[in-house]
Amino acid sequence: MNKQYRDGGDLDVPNLDKPLELLESWVKEAKEKGSEVPNAMAISTVCNDGKSHSRMVLLNYQNDEEIGFFTNLNSNKALELRNNNSISVVFWWPELERQVRLEGKARQMPANQVLDYHNTRPRKSQIAAWSSNQSEELQSREELAEKFNFYEKKFEGMDVPVPEHWGGFLITVESVEYWSGRPNRLHERILLTKLETGWNHKRLYP
Ligand SMILES: Cc1cc2nc3c(=O)[nH]c(=O)nc-3n(C[C@H](O)[C@H](O)[C@H](O)COP(=O)(O)O)c2cc1C
């Protein structure tokens, strides 16, 4: 297990006014190179006792300085974010030999934006959102299947509404680090940090 990084490619952040532009193009490139879930990212949150918790979610929204994901608003991650809105994020695409790390502050997504995304989801995913008390104990798989069937019947012949317990979080990005794997462990790293106006740019030793 001693991987030789071939070449993640030269690293350059061409437009400091748009620090997340490179993230967007790396997600696209990972997709083109065959990544099944190029928008998968690990997010870490902190709970009351100071312990951190990480899990994968999907990047499903992005603008110049924010990224967003969707989830159950009663889940552990949502409760943790409501208590402490600091969040860190990491992407890794082995196909590209590239990593992106972000840090920032999360806030709940406005309802109209949640509705817009909900309306794009397959019906069965919408039903599943109603059926899951995410992060709570489940007695059996049958219980979940029964709930799914219940909501399928309940919403038969009508649009599935957005459950009150389902929504999203927007992360206002305060720092972003791009990493590209290079031969001989001489990897490239560029750290961008948000200032009062604009972004600071520096290279880091690998
Ligand atoms: C590739 C991948 C993508 C996932 N995407 C999401 C997502 O977008 N939203 C979500 O709530 N959970 C997603 N999950 C499940 C979470 O990792 C996690 O199990 C769940 O959200 C409960 O986390 P919590 O108990 O820390 O709140 C995903 C899991 C994987 C493996």
The ligand as a Gaussian input file, in Angstrom:
#p B3LYP/6-31G(d) Opt

LIG

0 1
 C      -22.049000       8.389000      -0.822000
 C      -23.037000       8.739000       0.264000
 C      -23.841000       9.859000       0.113000
 C      -24.758000      10.227000       1.108000
 N      -25.505000      11.345000       0.942000
 C      -26.310000      11.772000       1.925000
 C      -27.009000      13.021000       1.812000
 O      -26.883000      13.771000       0.815000
 N      -27.813000      13.384000       2.841000
 C      -27.956000      12.628000       3.980000
 O      -28.698000      13.026000       4.875000
 N      -27.284000      11.458000       4.123000
 C      -26.467000      11.011000       3.129000
 N      -25.765000       9.834000       3.277000
 C      -25.895000       9.077000       4.549000
 C      -25.005000       9.736000       5.615000
 O      -23.646000       9.362000       5.393000
 C      -25.397000       9.357000       7.039000
 O      -25.421000       7.959000       7.219000
 C      -26.770000       9.916000       7.437000
 O      -27.004000      11.194000       6.895000
 C      -26.922000       9.989000       8.951000
 O      -25.907000      10.803000       9.496000
 P      -26.025000      11.468000      10.956000
 O      -26.618000      10.416000      11.851000
 O      -24.625000      11.808000      11.327000
 O      -26.908000      12.676000      10.831000
 C      -24.862000       9.425000       2.287000
 C      -24.043000       8.298000       2.426000
 C      -23.157000       7.955000       1.435000
 C      -22.299000       6.732000       1.637000

